[in-house]
Structure formats: structure tokens, C-alpha cells
Amino acid sequence: MSRSLPLVSTSEVQKHNTVKSCWVVLYLRKIYDVTSFLDEHPAGGDLILPYAGQDVTKIMADTVSHEHSESAYEMLDEGMLVGYLATPEEEDELLNNKNKTPVEMKLTGQGYDMYEFHDHLPAEEMLSIQTDFEEDAKKHKFLDLSKPLLLQVLFGGFSKEFYLDQVHRPRHYGKGSAPLFGNFLEPLSLTPWWVVPVIWLPVNFYIFYLGWVNQAKLTALSFWVLGLFVWTFLEYCLHRFLFHLDGYLPDHPIALAFHFLFHGIHHYLPMDGLRLVLPPTLFILLSFPIYKFFFSILPYYNACSGFAGGMLGYIMYDMTHYVLHHARLPKYFQELKTYHLEHHYKNYELGFGVTSKFWDVIFGTEITSTFQKKI
């Protein structure tokens, strides 16, 4: 396991164009060794070999040939990423490397240590550089990613100050998800993104239907919009005052373990695709007090419409959260993606809005060039 992956020249990539060594490039940057996948490709390895040693961005997105799913891209990142294609400028540096700087240092040597906070967001491809588990544990004396994490937090003897500093410095596990419990409880901590709409959209539609057919349509719609708006405020408050309860945590291992379970693991491993949405049990736990409050202050069918609006807001929030971390987005949403990733990699004490910056602007917690994270 290497902390960083090498920069590779174009000419070197082009040499890997046979069945015994087949490399491909994506986005003119990421290099994948797909040799072992040739026999496993559903359409056969003969479909890949003509592109060996070349960029496959266009053909993978070609709807006529076969538009690949998001899982195909994730599979490449999780098990086959071997390096990064050097730009002409980087290649020139490598060829004229008079100081003999190790190639492995070039990617992290462009002004970024992935364990620090920065004024500018690292290049997106750097976010998937796998952490060297052994080196990280030895250097920072925090968690070993190869062992169950929760027990390490619980029995590691960390002070609150040290824990909060380290847990907000992002690591990347690489393939799959790091062990949290390390036992039969592990599956409970892993939630694929599609679970949220599959489970909660039918419930949401039913609650909306109750409000829609049992009161005037304008009334139902008004309370639904109100509920959706209230959710945007709840999203901000939950993220800022509950998920980031950091400063108010007791300096006790149980409190730190609770924080790690609730939100700390997401900041420690922000690119883990199975720990980006709320598990159904946690959503029930958080939403029940809100549900009781809505239905205690409003007539029943008004409350149905309002709660349905708020619940839809939550579903949209979880889906947005996932795509901001893992999906390729059009330019319109790229600013929102950058903003959220800055919350992880630039300043976790600001930028609590996920679906919008609205409440950050209102309450003065927007991430701007004015705010710099203390290192």
C-alpha cells in the first residue's frame, strides 16, 4: 500500500498495450491496470484491447457502444488505479529531475499534504490516493485503518483535542470500506445510496397523499412547501449543532466514540461510498422527535403535508450528499460540490449547508477566501 501513486509518462503508458499488461487512462489523468479484468469483462477482453495504452473516457461514455454505469467507474478506482498520467509540464519536470526527487513524491509535492488543511481544494484525483495504513498509524499515532476503528477510538486514550484534530484530517481507505466494528455489526454501518429512496420515497408519497386528498389543494401545497423550507433550516442546524457538536463534547472515550459513529468516521474517511447516507435506523431515531413536534402543533392533515415536504427535503439532501462526493456533475452543480468538499478538506468549522449555501450566508458560516483553517 503506497501513500501516493506515481506520475507516469505518456510513452510509458503506451507500452502497456498487450494482453499480458493492459493499461488504460481515464480523464487524461487516472491510469488503470485492467489486465486481470480482461477475462472478466462481460463483453470480453477483445473489446478493451484496442484501447490498451490509450485514454478510454470517450468510449466508456459512448451511448451507442455501451454507456458504463457509475459502479464501473467505482470498480476501477477501488481496485485498478496504479498511477496518474503526467501532464506535459509534469513530464518535463520528471525528465529533468536534477535533484532525483522520487516520482512518488511528485503528486503530493505540488503543495499538498493530504493530512493537512489548505487554502485551496486539492485536485479531485488526489482525493482517491490511498493512505499508507502503517505509515499513517506510526506517524500520527491515531488509528490503524487495517484494524476495527471504533475500538481504537474507545480504548486509544486520546484526548478530545487530539481526537478532533486527527478525525477531521481526511484519509482514504482505498478498496471498499474500512472496518468499523470488525464483527457481525459491520453491515449495519454500511448503507448504499439507493436504500434511501427505495425505503423512504413510498412512505413519503403516502404521507403526502393523506394530506393532499383530505384538505384543500392550495392548503396542502402551502404546508408542503413550508415543510420543505423548514427542512433546509433543519439540515443546517443538524449538521452544525449535532453532527459537529465538537467543542461541546465531554473529554471522555465514550463521547468520542459516539461522535466517531455519528459523524466523525465520515470526516475521517469522506470518500467512503457506503457511509455517506443515513442508515434507516438512524433516520428514524432523528426524525421521530420532529415527527412528534409537527403532529402536536398542527392539525393532522396539515401536519401530513408539512412532514411530507420536510421528508422529501431529507431524501434530496442524502442523495445530494452522495453525488457531491462521488458523481460526475454538470458545471451547474460543480460549485456546490467544490463547496462541500471544502468543508472536508479546507475548513470543517464552516460550510454546513449541503444542498445550498443559503443558511451559511444568513448565519455567517460560509466558506470564503477570507476564512483560513488553523493548522
C-alpha positions as CSV (number, residue, x, y, z in Angstrom):
1,M,0.0,0.0,0.0
2,S,1.6,3.2,-1.1
3,R,0.7,6.6,0.3
4,S,0.8,8.1,-3.2
5,L,0.8,6.7,-6.7
6,P,3.4,7.6,-9.3
7,L,3.2,10.0,-12.1
8,V,3.7,8.2,-15.4
9,S,4.7,9.5,-18.8
10,T,2.6,9.0,-21.9
11,S,5.2,6.9,-23.6
12,E,5.4,4.6,-20.6
13,V,1.6,4.1,-20.6
14,Q,1.6,3.3,-24.3
15,K,3.9,0.4,-23.7
16,H,1.2,-1.4,-21.7
17,N,-0.8,-2.4,-24.7
18,T,-0.9,-6.2,-24.6
19,V,-3.0,-9.0,-23.1
20,K,-0.1,-9.5,-20.5
21,S,0.0,-5.9,-19.5
22,C,-3.0,-3.7,-20.3
23,W,-3.3,-0.2,-19.0
24,V,-6.0,2.4,-19.9
25,V,-6.3,6.1,-19.0
26,L,-9.5,7.9,-17.8
27,Y,-10.0,11.7,-18.0
28,L,-6.4,12.0,-19.4
29,R,-5.2,11.6,-15.8
30,K,-6.0,8.3,-14.0
31,I,-4.2,5.2,-15.1
32,Y,-5.7,1.8,-14.5
33,D,-4.2,-1.7,-14.9
34,V,-7.1,-3.7,-16.3
35,T,-5.0,-6.8,-17.2
36,S,-6.7,-9.0,-14.7
37,F,-10.1,-7.8,-15.8
38,L,-9.8,-8.7,-19.4
39,D,-11.2,-12.2,-18.9
40,E,-13.9,-10.9,-16.6
41,H,-15.3,-8.1,-18.8
42,P,-18.9,-9.0,-19.7
43,A,-18.3,-8.3,-23.4
44,G,-14.9,-10.0,-23.4
45,G,-11.4,-8.6,-23.3
46,D,-11.2,-8.2,-27.1
47,L,-13.4,-5.1,-26.6
48,I,-10.8,-3.5,-24.3
49,L,-7.5,-4.4,-26.0
50,P,-7.9,-2.0,-29.0
51,Y,-7.8,0.8,-26.4
52,A,-4.8,-0.6,-24.4
53,G,-2.3,2.2,-23.6
54,Q,-4.9,4.9,-24.5
55,D,-7.5,7.2,-23.0
56,V,-10.9,5.5,-22.7
57,T,-13.0,8.4,-21.4
58,K,-15.0,8.9,-24.6
59,I,-15.6,5.2,-25.4
60,M,-16.8,4.5,-21.8
61,A,-19.3,7.3,-22.1
62,D,-20.4,6.3,-25.6
63,T,-24.2,5.5,-25.5
64,V,-24.0,3.8,-28.9
65,S,-21.3,1.4,-27.9
66,H,-22.2,1.0,-24.2
67,E,-22.5,3.7,-21.6
68,H,-20.9,2.4,-18.4
69,S,-22.6,2.7,-15.1
70,E,-21.3,4.6,-12.1
71,S,-20.4,1.3,-10.4
72,A,-18.0,0.6,-13.3
73,Y,-16.1,3.7,-12.6
74,E,-16.1,2.9,-8.9
75,M,-14.7,-0.6,-9.6
76,L,-11.8,1.0,-11.5
77,D,-11.0,3.4,-8.6
78,E,-11.3,0.7,-5.9
79,G,-9.0,-2.0,-7.3
80,M,-7.1,-1.0,-10.5
81,L,-5.8,2.6,-10.1
82,V,-2.0,2.4,-10.5
83,G,-0.9,6.0,-11.2
84,Y,-1.6,9.3,-12.8
85,L,-0.7,10.4,-16.3
86,A,1.8,13.2,-16.2
87,T,0.9,16.5,-17.9
88,P,3.4,17.8,-20.4
89,E,4.7,20.2,-17.7
90,E,5.0,17.4,-15.1
91,E,6.6,15.1,-17.7
92,D,9.2,17.7,-18.4
93,E,9.9,18.1,-14.7
94,L,10.3,14.3,-14.3
95,L,12.7,14.0,-17.3
96,N,14.7,16.9,-16.0
97,N,14.6,15.9,-12.3
98,K,18.1,17.0,-11.4
99,N,17.5,16.6,-7.7
100,K,16.4,13.0,-8.3
101,T,13.2,13.6,-6.3
102,P,11.3,10.3,-6.0
103,V,8.5,10.1,-8.5
104,E,6.1,9.1,-5.8
105,M,6.6,12.5,-4.1
106,K,5.6,14.5,-7.2
107,L,1.9,14.2,-6.7
108,T,1.9,15.2,-3.0
109,G,4.8,17.5,-3.7
110,Q,2.7,20.1,-5.6
111,G,2.0,22.0,-2.4
112,Y,-0.3,19.4,-0.7
113,D,0.0,17.1,2.2
114,M,-3.3,15.3,2.2
115,Y,-3.3,15.2,6.0
116,E,-3.3,19.0,6.3
117,F,-5.9,21.7,5.7
118,H,-5.4,24.1,2.8
119,D,-6.5,27.4,1.4
120,H,-7.4,25.7,-1.9
121,L,-9.1,22.4,-2.5
122,P,-6.8,19.6,-3.8
123,A,-7.2,18.3,-7.3
124,E,-10.1,15.9,-7.4
125,E,-8.0,12.9,-8.4
126,M,-5.8,13.4,-5.3
127,L,-8.8,12.6,-3.1
128,S,-8.6,9.0,-4.0
129,I,-4.9,8.5,-3.2
130,Q,-4.9,5.5,-0.8
131,T,-3.5,6.2,2.7
132,D,-0.5,4.1,3.7
133,F,-2.1,2.5,6.8
134,E,1.1,1.5,8.6
135,E,2.9,4.9,7.9
136,D,-0.2,6.9,9.0
137,A,-0.6,5.0,12.3
138,K,3.1,5.2,13.0
139,K,3.4,8.9,12.2
140,H,0.2,10.3,13.7
141,K,-0.3,7.7,16.5
142,F,-4.1,7.8,15.9
143,L,-6.0,5.0,14.1
144,D,-4.8,2.0,12.1
145,L,-7.1,1.6,9.1
146,S,-6.4,-2.1,8.9
147,K,-8.0,-2.7,12.3
148,P,-11.6,-2.1,13.6
149,L,-11.8,1.7,14.1
150,L,-14.4,2.1,16.9
151,L,-12.5,0.0,19.5
152,Q,-9.4,2.1,18.7
153,V,-11.3,5.3,19.4
154,L,-12.8,3.8,22.6
155,F,-9.6,2.4,24.1
156,G,-6.9,4.6,22.4
157,G,-6.6,7.0,25.3
158,F,-6.9,10.0,23.0
159,S,-7.6,13.5,24.4
160,K,-10.6,15.3,22.9
161,E,-8.3,17.9,21.4
162,F,-6.1,15.3,19.7
163,Y,-9.1,13.3,18.6
164,L,-10.9,16.2,17.0
165,D,-7.7,17.4,15.2
166,Q,-7.0,13.9,13.8
167,V,-10.5,12.8,12.9
168,H,-11.0,15.8,10.7
169,R,-7.9,15.2,8.7
170,P,-9.2,13.1,5.8
171,R,-7.8,9.6,4.9
172,H,-8.7,7.3,2.1
173,Y,-9.1,3.6,2.7
174,G,-8.8,2.6,-0.9
175,K,-10.8,-0.5,-1.9
176,G,-14.1,-0.9,-0.1
177,S,-14.8,0.4,3.4
178,A,-12.6,0.4,6.4
179,P,-13.6,-1.9,9.3
180,L,-15.7,0.0,11.9
181,F,-16.8,-2.8,14.2
182,G,-14.9,-5.7,12.8
183,N,-17.7,-8.2,13.6
184,F,-21.3,-9.1,12.8
185,L,-22.3,-5.5,13.3
186,E,-20.3,-4.3,10.4
187,P,-23.2,-4.5,7.8
188,L,-25.3,-2.1,10.0
189,S,-22.8,0.7,9.4
190,L,-22.8,0.3,5.6
191,T,-25.7,1.9,3.6
192,P,-25.8,2.0,-0.2
193,W,-27.2,5.3,-1.5
194,W,-30.2,3.7,-3.2
195,V,-31.5,2.4,0.1
196,V,-32.7,5.9,1.0
197,P,-35.1,6.5,-2.0
198,V,-36.2,2.8,-2.1
199,I,-37.3,2.8,1.5
200,W,-38.4,6.4,2.1
201,L,-40.0,7.6,-1.1
202,P,-43.0,5.3,-0.9
203,V,-43.5,6.4,2.8
204,N,-43.2,10.0,1.7
205,F,-45.7,9.7,-1.1
206,Y,-48.2,8.0,1.2
207,I,-48.0,10.8,3.8
208,F,-48.2,13.4,1.1
209,Y,-51.3,11.6,-0.4
210,L,-53.1,11.7,3.0
211,G,-52.6,15.5,3.2
212,W,-53.5,16.0,-0.5
213,V,-56.8,14.3,-0.6
214,N,-58.1,15.4,2.8
215,Q,-57.8,19.2,2.6
216,A,-57.9,21.9,0.0
217,K,-55.2,21.5,-2.6
218,L,-53.8,25.0,-2.0
219,T,-53.6,24.4,1.7
220,A,-51.9,21.0,1.2
221,L,-49.4,22.5,-1.2
222,S,-48.7,25.5,1.1
223,F,-47.9,23.3,4.1
224,W,-45.8,21.0,1.8
225,V,-43.7,24.0,0.7
226,L,-43.4,25.2,4.3
227,G,-42.2,21.7,5.4
228,L,-39.6,21.7,2.6
229,F,-38.3,25.1,3.7
230,V,-38.2,24.1,7.3
231,W,-36.1,21.1,6.3
232,T,-33.4,23.4,4.8
233,F,-33.1,25.0,8.2
234,L,-33.1,21.7,10.0
235,E,-30.4,20.4,7.6
236,Y,-28.2,23.3,8.5
237,C,-28.9,23.0,12.3
238,L,-28.4,19.3,12.5
239,H,-25.1,19.5,10.6
240,R,-23.8,22.4,12.6
241,F,-25.1,21.8,16.1
242,L,-25.5,18.0,16.2
243,F,-23.1,16.4,13.8
244,H,-20.4,19.0,14.7
245,L,-21.0,19.1,18.4
246,D,-17.2,19.1,18.5
247,G,-16.5,21.8,21.1
248,Y,-19.2,20.7,23.5
249,L,-18.1,17.0,23.6
250,P,-17.1,15.7,27.1
251,D,-13.5,14.7,27.1
252,H,-14.3,11.1,27.6
253,P,-13.7,8.0,25.4
254,I,-17.5,7.1,25.2
255,A,-18.3,10.6,24.0
256,L,-15.5,10.5,21.4
257,A,-16.7,7.0,20.2
258,F,-20.3,8.4,19.9
259,H,-19.0,11.3,17.9
260,F,-17.0,9.0,15.7
261,L,-20.0,6.7,15.0
262,F,-22.3,9.7,14.3
263,H,-20.2,11.8,12.0
264,G,-16.5,11.5,12.8
265,I,-16.0,8.5,10.6
266,H,-17.4,10.4,7.6
267,H,-14.9,13.2,8.1
268,Y,-12.1,10.7,8.7
269,L,-13.0,8.8,5.5
270,P,-15.1,11.2,3.4
271,M,-14.9,9.3,0.2
272,D,-16.3,6.0,1.6
273,G,-19.3,5.5,-0.7
274,L,-21.1,3.3,1.8
275,R,-21.0,5.7,4.7
276,L,-22.5,8.8,3.0
277,V,-26.2,8.5,3.7
278,L,-28.1,7.9,7.0
279,P,-28.8,4.3,7.8
280,P,-32.6,3.8,8.1
281,T,-32.4,3.2,11.9
282,L,-30.6,6.4,12.5
283,F,-33.1,8.4,10.3
284,I,-35.9,7.0,12.4
285,L,-34.1,8.0,15.6
286,L,-33.5,11.6,14.4
287,S,-36.9,12.1,12.7
288,F,-39.1,10.8,15.4
289,P,-38.9,14.0,17.6
290,I,-39.5,16.1,14.5
291,Y,-42.5,14.0,13.6
292,K,-44.0,14.3,17.1
293,F,-43.5,18.0,17.1
294,F,-45.1,18.6,13.7
295,F,-48.2,16.5,14.6
296,S,-48.5,18.1,18.0
297,I,-48.7,21.7,16.8
298,L,-50.6,21.3,13.6
299,P,-54.0,19.7,12.6
300,Y,-53.4,16.1,11.4
301,Y,-53.7,16.6,7.6
302,N,-51.8,19.9,7.7
303,A,-49.0,18.1,9.5
304,C,-49.1,15.3,6.9
305,S,-48.4,17.8,4.1
306,G,-45.8,19.6,6.1
307,F,-44.0,16.5,7.2
308,A,-44.1,15.1,3.6
309,G,-42.3,18.3,2.4
310,G,-39.7,18.0,5.1
311,M,-39.2,14.3,4.5
312,L,-38.7,14.9,0.8
313,G,-36.1,17.5,1.7
314,Y,-34.2,15.0,3.7
315,I,-34.3,12.4,0.8
316,M,-33.0,15.1,-1.6
317,Y,-30.3,16.0,1.0
318,D,-29.0,12.5,1.3
319,M,-29.0,12.0,-2.5
320,T,-27.2,15.3,-3.0
321,H,-24.6,14.4,-0.4
322,Y,-23.8,11.2,-2.1
323,V,-23.4,12.7,-5.6
324,L,-21.3,15.6,-4.3
325,H,-18.8,13.1,-3.2
326,H,-19.0,10.5,-6.0
327,A,-20.8,11.6,-9.1
328,R,-19.6,13.4,-12.2
329,L,-21.6,16.6,-12.2
330,P,-22.5,19.2,-14.8
331,K,-21.0,22.6,-14.3
332,Y,-24.1,24.0,-12.7
333,F,-23.6,21.7,-9.7
334,Q,-19.8,21.8,-9.6
335,E,-19.7,24.9,-7.4
336,L,-21.9,23.1,-4.8
337,K,-19.6,20.1,-5.0
338,T,-16.5,22.2,-4.5
339,Y,-18.1,24.0,-1.6
340,H,-19.0,20.8,0.2
341,L,-15.5,19.2,-0.4
342,E,-14.0,22.4,1.0
343,H,-15.9,21.6,4.2
344,H,-14.0,18.4,4.4
345,Y,-10.6,19.4,3.1
346,K,-10.4,23.1,3.8
347,N,-12.4,24.1,6.9
348,Y,-14.7,21.7,8.7
349,E,-15.8,24.5,11.1
350,L,-17.6,26.3,8.3
351,G,-19.8,25.3,5.3
352,F,-22.6,23.3,6.9
353,G,-25.1,23.6,4.1
354,V,-25.1,20.6,1.8
355,T,-28.0,21.3,-0.7
356,S,-27.3,25.1,-0.6
357,K,-25.3,27.8,1.0
358,F,-28.4,29.8,2.0
359,W,-28.2,29.4,5.8
360,D,-24.4,29.6,5.8
361,V,-24.8,33.0,4.3
362,I,-27.5,34.0,6.7
363,F,-25.5,32.9,9.8
364,G,-22.1,33.9,8.6
365,T,-20.6,30.4,8.3
366,E,-20.0,30.5,4.5
367,I,-16.6,29.3,3.4
368,T,-14.9,32.1,1.5
369,S,-11.3,33.1,0.8
370,T,-11.5,35.3,4.0
371,F,-11.6,32.2,6.3
372,Q,-8.5,30.1,6.7
373,K,-8.3,26.9,8.7
374,K,-5.8,27.0,11.6
375,I,-3.2,24.2,11.1
